[in-house]
Amino acid sequence: MTYHGAVKVGGPPDVRELAHLIITKVAVGPYDNNAYLLRCRDTDEQLLIDAAADGPVLLETVGPNLATVVTTHRHHDHWGALAEVVAATGARTAAGRIDAEAIEVPTDLPLDDGDTLAVGRCTLTVRHLVGHTPGAIVLVYDDPQGHPHVFTGDCLFPGGPGRTTTPEEFRSLMGGLEEKVFPLPDESWIYPGHGNDTTLGAERPQIPGWWERGW
């Protein structure tokens, strides 16, 4: 079946099969968070992005073998089930270095801009964006046989950047997106922390309007 990325809490996950990586998207919790399970085809190693809520659902999705859980940012709705998932799987934890101290589960691997994370033989690149939170991160998988896949947490959604509370935070987030995300090609697929997916090509024409609306 064709991947669409439109998932609902209580509904089935959606699965995208790439040449080297399988991406499973599931919606969890009262805030309709997205969690993404990445599995390397060659090694079966798995990495979970945002153990947001509904631990039993996430554990059923990942099964017994989970190497890493990455938290995209410090807001509680993105790590509410982290302790449960880590206790059940023994997975190591990773998060942006600046946000790590605000996450109640200890972070084994603090991440900085430009760091890489391995999922078996696949590689994710870390991009640090300031604005939604001080230490939010975006993860980029540059598919060698396709286009990039970008896991944006709450930094970018269909229709605009994530929430900010001051003009300075808005300018910082927009500047980070324009420097570190929007240079990617239009075909780059965006997997946000809530709601449906999008592409950079769909969002790029809206940038002037985002600046005009401001924070």
C-alpha positions as CSV (number, residue, x, y, z in Angstrom):
1,M,0.0,0.0,0.0
2,T,1.1,3.6,-0.6
3,Y,2.3,5.5,2.4
4,H,0.2,8.6,3.2
5,G,1.2,9.5,6.7
6,A,-2.3,10.3,7.9
7,V,-2.6,8.5,11.2
8,K,-5.0,8.8,14.1
9,V,-4.8,8.0,17.8
10,G,-6.2,4.5,18.3
11,G,-5.8,3.7,14.6
12,P,-3.2,1.6,12.8
13,P,0.3,2.8,12.0
14,D,1.4,3.8,8.5
15,V,4.5,2.2,7.1
16,R,6.9,3.6,4.5
17,E,9.4,1.2,2.9
18,L,12.5,2.7,1.5
19,A,15.5,0.9,-0.1
20,H,17.4,0.7,3.2
21,L,15.1,2.0,5.9
22,I,11.5,1.2,7.0
23,I,9.6,4.1,8.6
24,T,6.6,3.4,10.8
25,K,4.4,6.3,11.9
26,V,1.9,6.0,14.8
27,A,-0.2,8.6,16.5
28,V,-0.4,8.5,20.3
29,G,-1.7,10.5,23.3
30,P,-4.1,13.3,24.1
31,Y,-2.2,15.8,21.9
32,D,-2.2,13.6,18.8
33,N,1.6,13.2,18.8
34,N,3.4,11.4,16.1
35,A,6.1,8.8,17.0
36,Y,8.3,7.4,14.3
37,L,10.0,4.0,14.4
38,L,13.0,3.6,12.0
39,R,14.3,0.2,11.2
40,C,17.4,-0.6,9.1
41,R,16.6,-3.3,6.5
42,D,20.1,-4.7,6.6
43,T,20.6,-5.1,10.4
44,D,17.1,-4.8,11.9
45,E,18.4,-2.2,14.3
46,Q,15.7,0.2,15.4
47,L,15.5,3.8,16.5
48,L,12.3,5.5,17.9
49,I,11.7,9.2,17.5
50,D,9.7,10.7,20.4
51,A,8.3,8.2,22.9
52,A,5.5,10.7,23.4
53,A,2.7,8.7,25.2
54,D,0.7,5.4,25.2
55,G,3.7,3.2,26.2
56,P,1.9,-0.1,25.4
57,V,1.1,1.1,21.9
58,L,4.7,2.1,21.3
59,L,6.1,-1.1,22.8
60,E,3.8,-3.1,20.6
61,T,5.1,-1.1,17.6
62,V,8.8,-1.5,18.4
63,G,8.8,-5.1,19.7
64,P,11.6,-6.3,21.9
65,N,14.6,-4.9,20.0
66,L,15.1,-1.2,20.3
67,A,18.5,0.4,20.2
68,T,17.8,4.2,20.7
69,V,15.0,6.6,21.6
70,V,15.6,10.2,20.4
71,T,13.5,13.0,21.9
72,T,13.2,16.0,19.6
73,H,12.7,18.6,22.3
74,R,12.0,19.1,26.0
75,H,8.1,19.5,26.0
76,H,6.6,16.8,28.0
77,D,4.1,15.6,25.4
78,H,7.1,14.3,23.4
79,W,8.6,12.2,26.1
80,G,5.7,11.1,28.3
81,A,6.3,7.4,27.7
82,L,10.1,7.6,27.5
83,A,10.7,6.0,30.9
84,E,8.3,3.1,30.2
85,V,9.8,2.4,26.8
86,V,13.4,2.6,28.1
87,A,12.6,0.3,31.1
88,A,11.1,-2.3,28.8
89,T,13.7,-2.3,26.0
90,G,16.9,-1.1,27.6
91,A,17.3,1.4,24.7
92,R,19.7,4.3,25.1
93,T,18.3,7.8,25.1
94,A,19.3,10.8,23.0
95,A,18.2,14.4,22.8
96,G,19.5,17.9,22.0
97,R,22.2,18.8,24.5
98,I,20.5,22.1,25.5
99,D,17.1,20.5,26.1
100,A,18.4,17.3,27.8
101,E,18.4,18.7,31.3
102,A,14.7,19.5,31.1
103,I,13.8,15.9,30.2
104,E,13.2,13.9,33.3
105,V,14.6,10.6,31.9
106,P,18.5,10.9,31.8
107,T,19.9,11.5,28.3
108,D,22.7,9.0,27.5
109,L,23.7,10.8,24.3
110,P,23.5,14.6,24.2
111,L,23.3,15.8,20.6
112,D,24.8,18.8,18.9
113,D,24.3,20.4,15.5
114,G,26.0,18.3,12.8
115,D,26.2,15.1,14.9
116,T,25.2,11.8,13.2
117,L,23.2,8.9,14.6
118,A,23.4,5.4,13.1
119,V,20.4,3.2,12.6
120,G,22.2,0.0,11.6
121,R,23.8,1.0,8.3
122,C,21.6,4.1,7.8
123,T,22.7,7.6,9.1
124,L,20.7,10.4,10.5
125,T,22.1,14.0,10.7
126,V,21.2,16.2,13.6
127,R,20.2,19.8,13.0
128,H,19.8,22.1,16.1
129,L,17.1,24.7,15.8
130,V,16.5,27.4,18.4
131,G,13.0,28.9,18.8
132,H,10.3,26.4,19.7
133,T,12.6,25.3,22.5
134,P,16.3,26.2,23.1
135,G,17.6,22.8,22.2
136,A,15.1,21.3,19.7
137,I,16.6,19.1,17.0
138,V,15.6,17.9,13.6
139,L,16.8,14.6,12.1
140,V,17.6,14.2,8.4
141,Y,17.9,10.9,6.6
142,D,19.4,11.5,3.2
143,D,18.2,8.4,1.3
144,P,21.0,7.5,-1.1
145,Q,18.4,6.1,-3.5
146,G,15.8,8.8,-3.2
147,H,15.1,12.2,-1.5
148,P,15.8,13.3,2.1
149,H,13.4,12.5,4.9
150,V,13.2,15.1,7.6
151,F,11.8,14.5,11.1
152,T,11.1,18.0,12.4
153,G,9.5,17.5,15.8
154,D,7.6,20.7,16.5
155,C,9.9,23.0,14.5
156,L,8.0,22.7,11.2
157,F,4.4,21.6,10.3
158,P,2.3,21.8,7.1
159,G,1.6,25.5,6.9
160,G,4.3,27.0,9.0
161,P,6.9,26.8,11.7
162,G,6.3,25.6,15.2
163,R,4.9,27.8,18.0
164,T,7.2,30.5,19.4
165,T,6.4,33.1,22.2
166,T,8.6,36.1,21.3
167,P,9.7,37.8,18.1
168,E,13.2,36.8,18.9
169,E,12.3,33.1,19.1
170,F,10.4,33.4,15.8
171,R,13.3,35.0,14.0
172,S,15.7,32.4,15.4
173,L,13.5,29.5,14.4
174,M,12.8,30.9,10.9
175,G,16.5,31.6,10.4
176,G,17.4,28.1,11.5
177,L,14.9,26.6,9.1
178,E,16.1,28.7,6.2
179,E,19.7,27.9,6.9
180,K,19.5,24.2,7.8
181,V,16.3,22.7,6.4
182,F,15.1,24.7,3.3
183,P,18.3,24.2,1.3
184,L,17.2,20.6,0.9
185,P,15.4,19.8,-2.3
186,D,11.7,20.3,-2.8
187,E,11.0,16.5,-2.7
188,S,12.3,16.3,0.9
189,W,9.6,14.7,3.0
190,I,8.6,16.3,6.3
191,Y,7.5,14.2,9.2
192,P,6.2,16.6,11.9
193,G,5.6,16.0,15.6
194,H,1.8,16.3,15.2
195,G,-0.6,15.8,12.3
196,N,-0.1,15.0,8.6
197,D,3.2,15.0,6.6
198,T,4.2,17.6,4.0
199,T,7.1,18.3,1.7
200,L,9.5,21.2,1.5
201,G,8.2,22.0,-2.0
202,A,4.7,22.5,-0.6
203,E,6.0,24.7,2.2
204,R,8.6,26.8,0.4
205,P,6.2,29.2,-1.4
206,Q,4.6,30.1,2.0
207,I,7.8,31.4,3.6
208,P,7.1,35.1,2.8
209,G,3.7,34.8,4.4
210,W,5.2,33.3,7.5
211,W,7.6,36.2,7.9
212,E,4.7,38.6,7.3
213,R,2.5,37.0,10.0
214,G,5.5,36.8,12.4
215,W,5.1,35.2,15.8
